Amino acid sequence: MLSHHTLDKLRTLRLTGMADAFEQQAQQHHADDLGFDERLGLLVDHELLYRENRRLGRLLKDAKLR
């Protein structure tokens, strides 16, 4: 139940990439072997990648390339 509240809060904060990564980690059992710093680092990395991909997609769309 706690993870559901955490996911809701991440999405409220517009940290969609981090919320997606959090859900993926919850489904993967090997994530339990990682320490807090490692898991948090992976979540932050995923959020950064998510934002960069959205930015690039927006720029490509605005460029109206063929």
C-alpha positions as CSV (number, residue, x, y, z in Angstrom):
1,M,0.0,0.0,0.0
2,L,2.9,2.3,0.8
3,S,4.2,2.0,-2.8
4,H,0.8,3.0,-4.2
5,H,1.0,6.3,-2.2
6,T,4.5,6.8,-3.3
7,L,3.6,6.4,-7.0
8,D,0.7,8.8,-6.6
9,K,3.0,11.4,-5.0
10,L,5.7,11.0,-7.7
11,R,3.1,11.5,-10.4
12,T,1.6,14.5,-8.5
13,L,5.2,16.0,-8.5
14,R,5.3,15.3,-12.3
15,L,8.2,12.8,-11.8
16,T,6.6,10.4,-14.3
17,G,9.9,8.8,-15.3
18,M,10.8,8.2,-11.7
19,A,7.4,6.7,-11.1
20,D,7.7,4.4,-14.0
21,A,11.2,3.2,-12.9
22,F,9.8,2.7,-9.3
23,E,7.1,0.4,-10.7
24,Q,9.7,-1.5,-12.8
25,Q,11.9,-1.9,-9.7
26,A,9.0,-3.2,-7.7
27,Q,8.4,-6.0,-10.3
28,Q,12.1,-7.0,-10.5
29,H,13.4,-9.0,-7.7
30,H,17.0,-8.2,-8.3
31,A,16.4,-4.6,-7.3
32,D,16.0,-5.8,-3.7
33,D,19.7,-6.6,-3.7
34,L,20.6,-3.0,-4.4
35,G,21.3,-0.5,-1.7
36,F,19.3,2.7,-1.1
37,D,21.8,4.9,-2.9
38,E,21.9,2.6,-5.9
39,R,18.2,2.4,-6.2
40,L,17.7,6.1,-5.8
41,G,20.4,6.7,-8.4
42,L,18.7,4.5,-10.9
43,L,15.4,6.3,-10.3
44,V,17.0,9.7,-10.8
45,D,18.8,8.5,-14.0
46,H,15.5,7.2,-15.4
47,E,13.8,10.5,-14.7
48,L,16.6,12.4,-16.4
49,L,16.5,10.1,-19.5
50,Y,12.7,10.4,-19.6
51,R,12.9,14.2,-19.6
52,E,15.6,14.2,-22.3
53,N,13.7,11.9,-24.5
54,R,10.5,14.0,-24.2
55,R,12.5,17.2,-24.9
56,L,14.1,15.6,-28.0
57,G,10.7,14.4,-29.2
58,R,9.2,17.8,-28.8
59,L,12.1,19.5,-30.7
60,L,11.9,17.0,-33.5
61,K,8.2,17.5,-33.8
62,D,8.6,21.3,-33.8
63,A,11.3,21.0,-36.5
64,K,8.7,19.5,-38.8
65,L,11.3,17.3,-40.5
66,R,10.3,14.9,-43.3
